[in-house]
Amino acid sequence: MELVFKIGTQTQPLEIPGTSLLAVLEPNEIANTLTGEAAVQDALRHPIGTPTLRKILHPGETVAIVTSDITRPMPTWAVMPVLLDELYAAGIRREDITLVFALGSHRNHSDEEKRRLAGERAWSEISCVDSNINDCVHIGVTNRGTPVDIDRRVVNADRRICLGNIEYHYFAGYSGGAKAIMPGVSTRAAIQANHSQMVNPAACAGRIKGNPVREDIEEAATMVGVDFILNVILDAHKQIIKAVAGDATAAHRAGCAFLDTLYRIEIPQQADIVIVSQGGAPKDLNLYQTQKALDNAKYAVKPGGVIILIGSCKEGLGEPTFEEWITTAPHPQALIERIQKDFRLGGHKAAAIAMVRERADIYLVSDLEDALVEKLFMQPYHTVQDAFNSAIRRYGQDATILAMPYGGSTLPWMKQN
């Protein structure tokens, strides 16, 4: 049978023996009637675990709305008009509302970027600012030793509302919820302390209970105090197909449960060969982004198997620290040891790749030079068919196969997990 995988702006076909194919992992079909603005309105009218905003808020209070920066797909511009209507209906004045873009460790935005993210209405009606790691208030320290130092404008507001989109996160379990606070408006030292726990096996995609990174995040947010969240789930076209609102934990869990019905795909068994694409441009512009599909694929491959990772990576590796770490390490284990001793943002994705490489071989189908790919502890290929043929020669015609054409979104899952 023939499968087709996206790579950059192109597609590549793959002929495989159909009898060996266990499954093609695609998003589940769901029945959901409310989308877009209607979904947001419904979530605000029916919050989970809290009263409505109109009952929580009081005239004269100041409100900090924390939302995602430009590196995240959260459509802030789409939810802000509905949210502003709710705030105004509660008696909150325009001058008492601040929209804070949670930069984490990322760069500042230009005014044009902030305007585009906020949307025309929010940009013209309220203050829209970037978080500032150099102007934070120390709240305390979590039980795991993470300093809780939070942007002063967020701390000093009477009320805090967190926005975000929920998707799988390869060591925090899921995005959204309390992540707007930690790492969103935290200091680099706080982020590094929290993220250094990624090497714990329980810090993995789709897991909340017992996940040290997620639990640390939520403890920090509890210390700061979050009055309300508004989170959305997006489809493959980045359109809102579900919204949840209310308590920072209860509403987030409901959103995660919905995400699972869409993107958590049960597999019958792990496979000898897993073929995974990040989904083409712009998701596979560099290896830093393409890593997300690789990390999801690790749940589908047998120990000692092969992951065929498909991503153009036409812009190279994608991040300076990531590039330095992965190109200078003598072997994968060195990256894991390094992240345990000296956590660095950027380096953490190099370590994540190394953790997958310890489990399986990686055949990279990309536009990168072969010599560079070999330095990354992967085998280079330029067509999916060549990579697959090589894997079949290794495992034989009876090799079991799983295909993940939307690897950045779909999470393979076995019941015993």
C-alpha positions in Angstrom: 0.0 0.0 0.0 1.0 3.6 -0.4 1.2 6.3 2.3 2.0 9.9 1.8 4.0 12.1 4.2 4.5 15.8 4.3 8.0 17.2 4.3 8.5 21.0 4.0 6.1 22.2 1.3 6.3 18.9 -0.5 5.0 15.4 0.0 6.8 12.0 -0.3 5.1 8.7 -1.1 6.0 5.5 0.6 5.3 1.9 -0.6 5.0 -0.5 2.2 3.8 -4.1 2.7 0.3 -3.7 4.0 0.4 -6.9 6.0 3.1 -5.5 8.3 1.3 -2.2 8.9 -0.2 -2.2 12.4 -1.9 1.2 12.1 -1.8 4.7 10.7 -2.2 7.1 13.6 -4.5 10.0 12.7 -6.6 12.2 15.0 -9.8 10.6 16.2 -13.1 11.9 14.9 -15.2 13.6 17.5 -18.7 15.0 17.7 -18.4 18.6 18.9 -20.9 21.3 18.0 -19.4 24.5 19.3 -16.3 26.0 17.8 -14.5 29.3 17.6 -16.1 32.3 19.4 -19.2 30.2 20.3 -17.0 27.7 22.2 -15.3 30.5 24.1 -18.6 32.1 25.0 -20.0 28.8 26.2 -16.9 28.1 28.3 -17.2 31.5 30.0 -20.9 31.0 30.7 -20.3 27.5 32.2 -17.0 27.6 34.0 -15.6 24.5 35.7 -14.9 24.7 39.4 -15.6 28.4 39.9 -18.4 30.9 39.6 -18.5 33.0 36.4 -16.2 35.9 36.0 -19.1 38.3 36.6 -19.5 36.8 40.1 -15.7 36.6 40.8 -14.7 40.1 39.8 -15.7 43.4 41.4 -15.6 47.0 40.1 -12.4 48.8 40.9 -10.2 45.7 40.8 -7.2 45.4 38.6 -6.9 42.4 36.3 -3.8 40.8 34.8 -4.5 38.5 31.8 -1.5 36.3 31.1 -1.3 34.8 27.6 1.1 33.1 25.3 3.9 34.7 23.3 4.5 34.5 19.5 6.1 31.0 19.8 2.8 29.4 20.8 -0.3 28.8 18.6 -2.7 30.3 21.2 -5.1 32.6 19.2 -5.3 35.3 21.8 -6.8 37.7 19.3 -9.8 35.3 18.9 -10.7 35.0 22.6 -10.0 38.6 23.8 -13.2 40.2 22.4 -15.4 37.7 24.3 -13.3 37.9 27.4 -13.3 41.7 27.4 -17.1 41.8 27.2 -17.2 39.6 30.3 -14.8 41.9 32.2 -16.6 45.0 31.3 -19.9 43.4 32.3 -18.4 42.7 35.7 -17.6 46.4 36.1 -13.9 46.3 35.3 -12.5 49.4 33.7 -10.3 49.3 30.6 -7.5 51.1 32.4 -7.5 48.4 35.1 -6.8 45.6 32.6 -3.3 44.5 31.5 -2.6 41.8 28.9 0.8 40.3 29.7 2.5 38.2 27.0 4.3 35.3 28.8 7.8 35.3 27.3 9.3 32.7 29.5 12.9 32.7 28.3 12.0 34.0 24.8 12.8 37.3 23.2 10.6 40.5 23.5 8.0 41.3 20.9 7.9 44.2 18.6 4.8 46.5 18.9 3.5 45.1 15.6 3.8 41.5 17.0 2.0 42.5 20.2 -0.7 44.1 18.2 -1.2 41.1 16.0 -1.2 38.7 19.0 -3.6 40.8 21.0 -6.0 41.6 18.2 -7.1 45.1 17.2 -9.7 45.5 19.9 -7.6 44.5 22.8 -4.6 46.5 21.5 -6.8 49.7 21.2 -8.6 49.3 24.5 -6.2 47.9 27.2 -2.5 47.9 28.0 -0.6 45.1 26.2 2.9 44.4 27.5 5.7 41.7 27.5 6.6 40.0 30.8 9.9 41.2 32.3 12.3 38.7 33.9 14.2 41.7 35.4 11.2 43.0 37.4 9.8 40.1 39.4 8.5 39.6 42.9 9.8 36.7 45.0 6.9 34.6 46.3 8.7 31.7 47.8 10.2 28.3 46.9 8.3 25.2 45.9 8.8 21.8 47.6 11.1 20.8 44.8 13.3 23.9 45.2 12.0 26.0 42.4 12.2 29.7 43.1 8.8 31.4 42.5 9.7 34.8 41.1 6.9 36.3 39.1 6.4 39.4 36.9 5.5 42.3 39.2 2.5 43.4 37.2 1.0 39.9 37.5 1.7 39.6 41.2 0.4 43.1 42.0 -2.9 42.7 40.2 -6.0 42.0 42.3 -7.0 39.2 39.9 -5.1 36.9 37.6 -6.6 35.2 34.5 -4.5 32.8 32.5 -5.0 32.0 28.8 -3.4 29.2 26.8 -3.9 26.4 24.4 -3.8 22.7 25.5 -1.6 20.3 23.6 0.7 17.5 24.6 4.0 18.7 26.1 6.9 16.2 26.1 7.9 16.7 29.7 5.2 18.8 31.4 2.5 16.4 30.2 0.3 19.0 28.7 0.6 22.7 27.9 -2.0 25.2 29.2 -3.3 25.8 32.7 -0.7 26.9 35.2 2.1 27.0 32.6 1.1 30.6 31.9 2.6 31.4 35.3 5.5 28.9 35.4 7.4 29.2 33.1 5.4 31.9 31.4 6.0 34.9 33.6 8.9 33.5 35.7 12.6 34.1 35.8 15.2 32.1 33.9 16.5 30.6 37.2 13.0 29.4 38.0 12.5 27.9 34.5 15.8 26.1 34.7 15.0 24.7 38.1 11.6 23.5 37.0 12.6 22.1 33.6 15.7 20.3 35.0 13.3 17.7 36.2 12.6 16.6 32.6 15.0 13.7 33.0 12.6 12.0 35.4 10.9 9.2 33.5 7.5 10.4 34.9 8.0 13.7 33.2 6.4 12.7 29.9 3.7 13.6 27.4 0.1 12.9 28.4 0.9 12.4 32.1 -0.1 14.7 35.0 -0.3 12.5 38.1 3.2 12.0 39.4 4.8 14.2 36.8 7.3 16.3 38.7 7.5 19.1 36.2 3.7 19.6 36.0 3.2 19.2 39.8 6.0 21.8 40.4 4.3 24.2 37.9 1.0 23.9 39.6 2.4 24.3 43.1 4.0 27.6 41.9 0.8 28.8 40.4 -1.1 28.0 43.6 1.5 30.1 45.6 0.9 33.0 43.2 -2.9 32.6 43.0 -4.8 32.1 39.7 -8.4 33.3 39.8 -9.5 31.9 36.5 -8.2 30.2 33.3 -9.5 30.2 29.7 -7.9 27.5 27.6 -8.6 26.3 24.1 -7.9 23.2 22.1 -7.1 23.6 18.4 -7.5 21.4 15.4 -4.8 20.7 12.8 -5.7 24.1 11.1 -5.2 26.0 14.4 -8.9 26.7 14.7 -10.7 26.5 18.1 -12.7 23.3 18.5 -13.1 23.4 22.3 -12.7 25.9 25.2 -12.7 25.3 28.9 -12.7 27.9 31.6 -12.7 28.2 35.4 -10.5 26.7 38.1 -6.8 26.5 37.1 -6.7 22.8 37.8 -10.2 21.5 37.3 -10.8 23.3 34.0 -7.4 22.3 32.7 -8.0 18.7 33.5 -11.3 18.8 31.5 -9.4 20.3 28.6 -6.7 17.6 28.8 -9.4 14.9 28.8 -11.0 16.4 25.7 -7.5 16.6 24.0 -7.1 12.9 24.7 -10.3 12.0 22.9 -8.9 13.7 19.8 -5.2 13.1 19.7 -4.4 10.2 22.1 -4.4 7.1 19.8 -4.3 3.6 21.2 -1.9 1.3 19.5 -2.1 -2.5 19.6 1.6 -2.9 20.3 4.9 -1.1 19.8 6.5 -1.6 16.4 9.9 -2.4 15.0 9.7 0.6 12.6 7.9 3.8 13.3 7.5 6.3 10.5 6.7 9.8 11.7 6.3 13.2 10.1 6.1 16.5 11.9 3.5 17.5 9.3 5.4 19.6 6.9 6.0 23.4 6.8 6.1 25.4 8.9 6.3 22.8 11.6 9.5 21.2 10.3 11.5 24.2 9.4 14.3 23.1 11.7 15.3 20.2 13.9 14.4 22.1 17.1 10.8 22.1 16.0 10.8 18.6 14.4 12.0 17.1 17.7 8.4 17.2 18.9 7.3 14.5 16.5 10.3 12.4 17.4 9.4 12.6 21.1 5.9 11.4 20.5 7.1 8.6 18.3 9.2 7.1 21.1 6.1 5.8 22.7 5.3 3.7 19.6 8.7 2.1 18.9 10.0 -1.1 20.4 13.3 -0.9 22.4 16.0 -1.3 19.8 13.7 -0.4 16.9 14.0 2.4 14.3 12.2 5.7 14.1 12.1 7.2 10.6 11.8 10.9 11.4 10.6 13.1 8.5 11.2 16.8 8.6 12.7 19.2 6.0 14.9 21.2 8.5 15.7 23.5 5.6 16.6 26.2 8.1 19.1 24.0 10.0 19.0 23.1 13.6 17.1 26.1 14.8 18.5 27.3 18.1 22.1 28.2 19.1 22.4 26.4 22.5 20.6 23.3 21.0 23.1 23.3 18.1 26.2 23.7 20.3 25.1 20.9 22.6 24.1 18.3 20.0 27.0 18.9 17.6 29.8 18.8 20.3 28.6 15.8 22.4 30.8 12.7 21.9 27.8 10.4 22.4 24.1 10.6 23.4 24.7 9.7 27.0 26.9 12.7 27.4 24.0 14.9 26.7 21.8 13.2 29.3 24.6 13.6 31.9 25.1 17.2 30.9 21.5 18.2 31.3 21.4 16.6 34.8 24.4 18.6 35.9 23.8 21.9 34.1 20.2 22.4 32.7 20.2 24.9 29.8 17.2 25.9 27.7 17.9 24.8 24.2 20.2 22.1 25.5 17.2 20.4 27.0 15.9 19.4 23.5 19.3 18.0 22.6 19.1 15.9 25.8 15.5 14.9 24.8 16.8 13.6 21.4 19.5 11.7 23.2 17.0 10.1 25.5 15.1 8.8 22.4 18.4 7.7 20.8 19.1 5.6 23.8 15.9 3.7 23.1 16.0 3.4 19.3 18.0 4.3 16.1 16.8 7.4 14.3 16.8 7.6 10.5 16.4 11.3 9.6 14.8 12.2 6.2 15.6 15.8 5.7 17.4 18.5 3.6 20.4 18.6 6.0 23.9 17.6 4.9 24.6 13.9 5.6 27.8 14.7 7.6 25.8 17.0 9.9 23.1 14.4 10.5 25.7 11.8 11.4 27.1 14.2 14.0 23.6 14.3 15.5 23.7 10.5 16.1 21.2 9.9 13.3 21.4 8.2 9.9 20.8 10.5 7.0 18.3 10.0 4.2 16.7 12.2 1.6 13.6 10.1 0.7 11.3 8.2 3.0 11.4 5.2 0.7 15.2 4.9 1.0 15.0 5.1 4.8 12.2 2.6 4.9 14.0 0.2 2.6 17.1 0.4 4.8 15.0 -0.4 7.9 13.3 -3.4 6.2 16.7 -4.8 5.2 17.6 -4.6 8.9 14.5 -6.2 10.3 13.2 -8.2 7.4 9.8 -8.3 5.6 8.0 -9.4 8.7 8.9 -6.2 10.6 6.0 -4.5 12.3 5.3 -0.9 11.3 3.4 2.1 12.7 2.9 5.3 10.7 2.4 8.7 12.2 1.7 11.3 9.5 0.8 13.9 12.2 3.4 13.1 14.7 3.6 16.5 16.3 0.0 16.2 17.5 -0.8 12.5 17.9 0.3 10.6 21.0 0.6 6.8 20.7 -0.8 5.1 23.8 -0.9 1.5 25.1 -3.3 0.6 27.8 -0.6 -0.5 30.2 0.9 3.0 30.0 
